Amino acid sequence: MAHVVRAALVQATWTGDTESMIAKHVEHAREAARQGARIIGFQEVFNAPYFCQVQEPEHYRWAEPVPDGPTVNRMRELARETGMVIVVPVFEVEQSGFYYNTAAVIDADGTYLGKYRKHHIPQLKGFWEKYYFKPGNLGWPVFDTAAGRVGVYICYDRHFPEGWRQLGLNGAQLVYNPSATSRGLSAYLWQLEQPAAAVANEYFVAAINRVGREEYGDNDFYGTSYFVDPRGKFVGEVADDSKEELVVRDLDFDLIDEVRQQWAFYRDRRPDAYEGLVKP
């Protein structure tokens, strides 16, 4: 019998406040569960605006602890209610002065499995993230969930192939890439990089982008979220570029073994020859 996992993602417009943003995602998750999804993931800092369009200390108010903050606790309740694995990207405060761009991973029974912290932090016009976030320091964990082995790579991380590869070496079957990327900056890369990463590392990727304009800047988040398989093919249609959407797709995890046997990229790696890649 084929090993098919029904997976979901949400690309959302900003509502104006955290409470209504969380409520909206709760309803999307319940609908995904009604459609039979076993896992769902949300966009980068899903419960807040993309405040990194500006550098203002007022935006530290969006930060909360992980896993003991209110949003992750609410998502744990939601996971228990729906029986789904949930990938929850939030602005994390660890202690005073220690802030991270983080995604918590919650199992289908509400168990907090751990978190990923974004490694690569941009500092560009409209993406002033170094003002807020320290670089991630927890490696590239892959979580054994009720839906399979799941990893996370966040937004700007996707431009760096090393983390994609480490997630593959750590056994990922599906990698969620929650993002907030703007139409004018790198839109032409959006449907290039994640399919290429899925091929190079022979797993599924869920690419999630925000959609619409928000109050703190001119970034035009263009949606077009999707799932892509280990052959680099989109699973179903790509989401709309201008409206909110819940995407639910069936992922045939048997394809991972099929592709790895056919293309054998892991067999033919040469880590003995790659020493120069980690020199400063």
C-alpha positions in Angstrom: 0.0 0.0 0.0 1.3 3.4 -0.9 2.5 5.6 1.9 0.4 8.8 1.2 0.4 11.7 3.6 -2.2 14.4 3.2 -0.5 17.7 4.1 -1.7 21.3 4.3 -0.3 24.8 4.4 -1.8 28.2 4.8 -0.9 31.5 3.0 -2.7 34.3 4.9 -3.4 38.0 4.8 -2.7 40.0 8.0 -5.8 40.8 10.0 -4.5 43.6 12.1 -4.1 41.8 15.5 -2.8 38.6 16.9 -6.0 37.3 18.3 -7.9 37.4 15.1 -4.9 36.1 13.1 -4.7 33.0 15.4 -8.5 32.5 15.2 -8.3 32.6 11.4 -5.5 29.9 11.4 -7.5 27.8 13.8 -10.4 27.7 11.3 -8.1 26.9 8.5 -6.6 24.0 10.5 -10.0 22.7 11.3 -11.0 22.8 7.7 -7.7 21.0 6.7 -8.5 18.3 9.3 -12.0 17.9 7.9 -10.3 17.3 4.5 -8.2 14.6 6.1 -4.9 16.4 6.5 -2.4 14.9 8.9 0.0 17.9 9.0 -0.3 21.6 8.5 2.2 24.5 8.5 1.8 28.3 8.7 3.8 31.2 7.3 6.8 33.0 8.9 5.8 34.7 12.2 2.3 33.7 11.4 0.6 35.4 14.4 2.1 38.9 13.7 2.6 41.3 10.8 5.9 41.1 9.0 7.3 43.9 11.2 10.8 43.5 9.8 9.9 46.0 7.1 10.9 48.6 9.7 13.4 48.8 12.6 11.4 49.9 15.6 11.7 48.7 19.2 7.9 48.6 19.6 7.8 45.4 17.6 9.6 43.4 20.3 6.1 43.1 21.7 5.3 40.4 19.3 7.8 38.0 20.9 6.9 35.2 23.2 8.5 32.1 24.8 8.7 28.8 23.0 7.2 26.4 24.0 5.6 28.1 27.0 4.1 31.1 25.3 0.4 31.6 24.6 0.5 30.9 20.9 2.3 27.5 21.1 0.1 26.5 24.0 -3.0 27.3 21.9 -1.5 25.3 18.9 -0.9 22.4 21.2 -4.6 22.4 22.1 -5.5 22.7 18.4 -3.2 19.7 17.5 -5.0 17.6 20.1 -8.4 18.7 18.8 -7.7 18.1 15.2 -5.2 15.2 15.4 -2.8 17.0 13.1 0.9 17.8 13.3 1.3 21.6 13.3 4.4 23.7 12.3 4.1 27.0 14.2 6.4 29.9 13.2 6.7 32.7 15.8 8.9 35.4 17.1 10.7 33.8 20.1 12.1 35.4 23.2 14.4 33.1 25.1 15.5 35.7 27.7 16.0 39.4 27.8 18.0 40.3 24.7 17.8 36.9 23.1 15.3 36.8 20.3 14.9 34.3 17.4 12.9 33.7 14.3 11.6 30.3 15.3 9.2 27.5 14.3 7.8 25.1 16.9 6.8 21.6 15.8 3.8 20.0 17.6 2.8 16.4 17.2 -0.7 15.2 16.4 -1.4 14.5 20.1 -0.3 18.0 21.2 3.2 17.0 22.3 5.7 19.7 21.8 8.6 18.0 19.8 11.0 20.9 19.6 11.9 23.9 17.5 14.0 25.2 14.7 15.6 28.6 14.8 16.3 30.4 11.5 20.1 30.4 10.8 20.5 33.0 8.0 19.3 36.5 9.0 18.9 39.1 6.3 19.5 42.8 6.7 18.1 44.4 3.5 15.7 47.1 2.7 12.2 45.9 3.8 13.8 42.9 5.5 15.6 44.3 8.5 15.8 41.1 10.5 19.2 41.5 12.2 17.6 44.3 14.2 15.3 41.7 15.8 16.8 38.2 15.6 19.9 36.4 16.6 21.1 33.6 14.2 19.7 30.2 15.0 21.8 27.9 17.2 19.9 24.6 17.4 21.2 23.0 14.2 18.8 21.4 11.7 16.6 19.1 13.7 14.3 16.6 12.0 11.2 15.6 14.1 9.6 12.2 14.2 5.9 13.1 13.9 2.7 11.2 13.3 2.9 12.3 9.7 6.5 11.4 9.1 10.0 12.9 9.5 9.6 16.7 9.3 12.1 19.5 9.1 11.9 23.3 8.9 13.9 25.9 7.0 12.7 29.5 7.3 12.4 32.0 4.4 15.9 33.5 3.7 17.4 30.2 4.7 16.2 28.8 1.4 19.0 30.6 -0.5 21.6 28.5 1.3 21.9 24.9 0.1 23.9 23.6 3.1 20.9 23.5 5.5 18.7 21.8 2.9 21.3 19.1 2.6 21.7 18.7 6.4 18.0 18.2 6.7 18.2 15.5 4.1 21.1 13.8 5.9 19.1 14.0 9.1 16.3 12.0 7.5 13.7 14.6 6.5 10.8 13.4 4.3 9.1 16.7 4.3 10.5 20.2 4.9 8.3 23.2 5.6 9.7 26.5 4.4 7.6 29.3 6.0 8.4 32.6 4.3 7.6 36.3 3.9 8.9 37.2 0.5 8.1 40.2 -1.7 7.1 40.4 -5.3 9.8 42.9 -6.4 12.8 41.2 -4.6 13.2 37.6 -5.6 9.9 36.4 -7.1 11.6 34.7 -10.0 13.5 32.5 -7.6 10.4 31.4 -5.7 9.5 28.6 -8.1 13.1 27.7 -8.8 15.0 27.3 -5.5 12.6 25.1 -3.5 12.0 22.6 -6.4 15.8 22.5 -6.9 16.3 21.8 -3.2 13.6 19.1 -3.3 15.5 17.4 -6.3 19.0 17.8 -4.8 17.9 16.4 -1.5 15.2 14.0 -2.6 12.4 14.9 -0.3 9.1 16.9 -0.3 9.1 20.7 0.3 6.2 22.9 1.5 6.9 26.4 0.4 4.7 29.0 2.2 4.5 32.7 1.4 2.5 35.5 2.9 0.0 37.3 0.6 -0.9 41.0 0.3 0.4 44.3 1.6 0.7 45.1 5.3 0.8 48.2 7.4 4.5 48.6 8.1 6.0 48.9 4.6 5.6 48.5 0.8 6.4 44.8 0.5 3.9 43.0 -1.7 3.8 39.4 -0.5 2.8 37.4 -3.5 1.6 34.0 -2.1 1.9 31.3 -4.7 2.6 28.7 -2.0 3.0 25.1 -3.0 4.1 21.6 -2.3 6.9 20.1 -4.5 7.9 16.5 -4.8 11.4 14.9 -4.9 11.4 15.1 -8.7 10.9 18.8 -8.5 7.3 18.7 -9.7 4.5 20.7 -8.1 1.9 18.6 -6.3 -1.3 20.0 -7.6 -1.7 23.7 -8.5 0.3 26.5 -7.0 -1.7 28.8 -4.8 -3.0 32.2 -5.9 -0.7 35.3 -5.9 -3.1 37.7 -4.4 -5.5 36.0 -2.0 -5.5 33.9 1.1 -5.6 30.2 0.5 -5.6 26.8 2.3 -3.7 24.3 0.2 -4.2 20.5 0.9 -2.3 17.9 -1.1 -1.6 14.2 -1.0 2.2 13.4 -0.8 3.3 9.9 -1.8 6.3 9.3 0.5 7.1 6.1 -1.4 8.4 8.4 -4.2 11.3 9.4 -1.9 12.8 5.9 -1.9 12.0 5.5 -5.6 13.9 8.7 -6.5 16.8 8.0 -4.2 17.3 4.5 -5.7 17.0 5.9 -9.3 19.2 9.1 -8.9 21.4 7.9 -6.0 22.6 11.4 -5.1 23.2 10.4 -1.5 25.3 7.4 -2.6 27.5 9.6 -4.8 28.1 12.4 -2.3 31.8 13.2 -1.7 32.0 14.6 1.9 35.7 13.8 1.9 36.2 16.4 -0.8 34.1 19.2 0.7 36.4 20.5 3.4 36.7 23.9 1.7 33.0 24.5 1.9 33.2 25.2 5.7 36.2 27.5 5.6 35.4 31.1 6.5 
